[in-house]
Amino acid sequence: MNRYSVSQFVEHTKQQDKGEGLFELETPRMLEINLEGQIWSKMGTMVSYRGNMKFEREGILEHGIGKLFKKALTGEGTALMKVNGNGKLYLADQGKKISILHLNDEAIFVNGNDLLAFEPSISWDIKLMRKIAGMMSGGLFNVRLEGRGMIAITSHYEPLTLIVTPDNPVYTDPNATVAWSGTLSPEFVTDISLKTFLGRGSGESIQMKFTGDGFVVVQPFEEVYFGNTGSSS
């Protein structure tokens, strides 16, 4: 039903407590955080909140000088905000689909543009894809997250997870790659002949090659990055 009375619309779309804990999917594209303390989230993703909360941009030296230098190289793509307080916080990122993952002393790599939020118990570090720098438009980087706690990642439409085995490597388009297991270290390979078939001329011949034991998550969408195309201010 697409047409509602006002009362029907409110009833159909109103927020509901599902009792799922700290991270809760209010809708497939809206993350509810039942905050009692602190959380890290991507800058610019706060949609709404209720309760008493304080929002702070990530301090320039908050995570050490090493990460500061990496952030200067990757631009604003990893800009984080720290949220402290108690209440309900709602996050969304350009209508992308949200997936909640619980790390149990595990590690995962997430494309920097697809990381929405994570608990402060999770340790993280920015990993630059040096071999691909300058080969594609925009800045391509990823974030390694490790520990015990929840993270929320985003994807355009439904994600697809591909299993990687030593005898069956997986090749992906970097612009469509969302995340991969912490056990994998992708290589970058080129296939000039692919440019003829893949439309745009901005790096489609470059592929990420995953070998070993693990998984890689892709989305049915090629994201365009702007990290190194202009000012990082």
C-alpha positions in Angstrom: 0.0 0.0 0.0 1.5 3.3 -1.1 -1.2 5.7 0.0 -1.8 6.3 3.7 -3.9 8.4 6.0 -1.6 10.4 8.3 -2.2 8.0 11.2 -1.6 5.0 8.9 1.7 6.5 7.7 2.8 7.1 11.3 1.9 3.6 12.4 3.6 2.1 9.4 6.9 4.0 9.6 7.3 4.8 13.3 10.4 3.7 15.2 10.2 0.4 17.1 12.3 -1.0 19.8 13.5 -4.4 18.8 15.6 -5.1 21.8 18.6 -6.2 19.7 21.3 -4.3 21.8 23.7 -1.6 20.9 23.5 -1.7 17.1 20.0 -2.2 15.7 18.8 -2.0 12.1 15.7 0.3 12.3 15.4 -0.1 8.6 17.8 -1.8 6.1 19.3 1.7 5.5 19.0 3.3 9.0 21.2 2.2 11.9 19.9 2.8 15.4 22.5 2.9 18.1 21.3 2.5 21.7 24.1 4.5 23.1 25.3 4.3 26.7 28.8 5.7 26.5 30.8 6.2 23.4 30.8 5.2 19.7 32.8 6.1 16.6 31.0 6.9 13.4 31.7 8.3 10.0 31.4 12.1 9.8 28.2 13.4 8.2 26.1 10.3 8.8 24.0 11.5 11.8 20.4 11.7 10.8 18.7 12.1 14.2 19.1 11.5 17.9 17.2 11.7 21.2 18.8 11.9 24.6 21.9 13.7 25.8 24.8 13.4 23.3 28.0 15.2 22.6 29.4 15.1 19.1 33.1 15.7 18.5 35.2 15.6 15.4 38.1 13.3 15.7 41.0 15.1 17.4 44.0 15.7 15.1 46.3 13.7 17.2 43.7 11.5 18.9 45.0 8.3 17.2 48.7 9.1 17.0 50.9 10.8 14.6 51.2 7.8 12.3 47.5 7.9 11.5 47.5 11.6 11.2 50.0 11.3 8.3 47.9 8.6 6.7 44.8 10.8 7.0 46.6 13.6 5.2 47.3 11.3 2.3 43.8 9.8 2.1 41.9 13.1 2.4 38.7 13.3 4.3 37.5 9.8 3.5 38.2 8.5 6.9 37.0 11.5 8.9 35.4 10.2 12.1 33.2 11.7 14.8 33.1 10.6 18.4 29.7 10.5 20.0 29.4 10.4 23.8 26.2 10.2 25.9 23.0 8.3 26.4 20.0 7.9 24.1 19.2 6.8 20.6 21.4 7.8 17.7 20.3 7.2 14.0 22.9 7.0 11.3 22.6 6.6 7.5 24.9 7.1 4.5 23.4 8.1 1.2 20.7 5.5 1.4 23.2 2.6 1.3 22.3 -0.8 2.8 23.7 -1.4 6.2 25.2 -4.6 7.6 26.1 -5.2 11.2 29.0 -7.5 12.0 30.2 -8.7 15.4 33.9 -9.3 15.5 35.0 -12.0 18.0 38.7 -11.4 18.2 38.8 -11.3 14.4 40.0 -8.8 11.8 38.4 -7.4 8.7 39.4 -4.9 6.1 36.7 -2.4 5.0 36.8 0.1 2.2 37.2 3.5 3.9 34.1 4.8 2.2 32.0 1.9 3.5 32.7 2.1 7.2 29.7 3.5 9.1 30.3 3.0 12.8 32.2 0.8 15.3 32.6 0.3 19.0 35.5 1.9 20.8 36.7 -1.6 21.8 37.7 -2.2 18.2 41.2 -1.2 17.2 41.7 0.2 13.7 44.3 1.4 11.3 44.3 3.0 7.9 46.0 0.9 5.1 47.0 2.7 2.0 46.9 0.9 -1.3 50.2 2.2 -2.4 50.5 0.2 -5.6 47.3 1.6 -6.9 47.9 5.2 -6.0 47.8 7.4 -9.1 46.4 4.6 -11.2 42.8 5.4 -10.5 40.7 8.5 -10.0 40.3 9.4 -6.4 41.9 8.0 -3.2 41.5 4.3 -2.6 42.3 3.1 0.9 40.9 0.7 3.5 40.6 0.4 7.2 41.7 -2.7 9.2 39.4 -3.3 12.2 40.3 -5.9 14.8 39.1 -7.0 18.2 35.9 -7.8 19.9 32.8 -5.7 19.3 30.4 -4.5 16.6 31.0 -2.6 13.4 28.5 -1.4 10.8 29.4 -1.3 7.1 27.5 0.0 4.1 27.0 -1.1 0.5 25.1 0.1 -2.5 22.2 -2.5 -2.7 22.7 -6.0 -1.4 26.3 -7.2 -0.8 27.6 -10.5 -2.2 30.3 -12.5 -0.3 32.7 -14.6 -2.4 34.7 -17.3 -0.7 38.4 -17.3 -1.5 40.5 -20.6 -1.4 44.1 -21.2 -2.3 43.2 -23.0 -5.6 40.4 -20.5 -6.5 41.4 -16.8 -6.4 38.8 -14.1 -6.7 39.3 -10.9 -8.9 37.3 -7.8 -8.1 36.8 -4.3 -9.4 38.3 -2.0 -6.7 35.4 0.4 -7.0 32.9 -2.4 -6.2 34.9 -4.0 -3.4 33.4 -3.4 0.1 35.4 -5.6 2.5 37.5 -8.6 2.9 38.7 -10.9 5.7 41.8 -10.0 7.7 43.6 -13.1 6.5 43.8 -11.8 2.9 46.2 -9.3 1.3 45.0 -8.3 -2.2 47.4 -7.8 -5.1 46.7 -5.4 -7.9 46.8 -6.7 -11.4 46.0 -5.1 -14.8 44.3 -6.3 -17.9 44.4 -3.6 -20.6 42.0 -5.6 -22.8 39.3 -5.1 -20.2 39.1 -1.4 -21.0 37.4 -2.2 -24.3 34.5 -3.9 -22.5 34.0 -2.0 -19.3 33.0 1.4 -20.5 34.7 4.1 -18.4 38.4 4.8 -18.9 39.3 5.5 -15.3 41.0 2.4 -14.2 38.7 -0.5 -15.0 41.6 -2.5 -16.2 42.9 -2.6 -12.6 41.7 -5.5 -10.6 42.2 -6.7 -7.0 43.3 -10.3 -6.8 42.5 -12.2 -3.6 44.3 -15.5 -2.9 44.4 -17.7 0.2 41.7 -18.6 2.6 39.0 -16.0 3.4 36.2 -14.0 1.8 35.7 -10.8 -0.1 32.5 -8.7 -0.2 31.4 -6.9 -3.3 28.5 -4.7 -4.2 26.6 -4.3 -7.5 27.8 -0.7 -7.9 31.0 1.0 -8.8 31.7 3.7 -6.3 33.6 6.9 -7.4 36.1 8.2 -4.9 37.2 11.8 -4.5 39.9 11.5 -1.9 42.8 12.7 -4.0 41.1 14.7 -6.7 41.1 18.0 -4.9 41.7 19.8 -1.7 41.5 17.8 1.5 40.1 20.8 3.4 
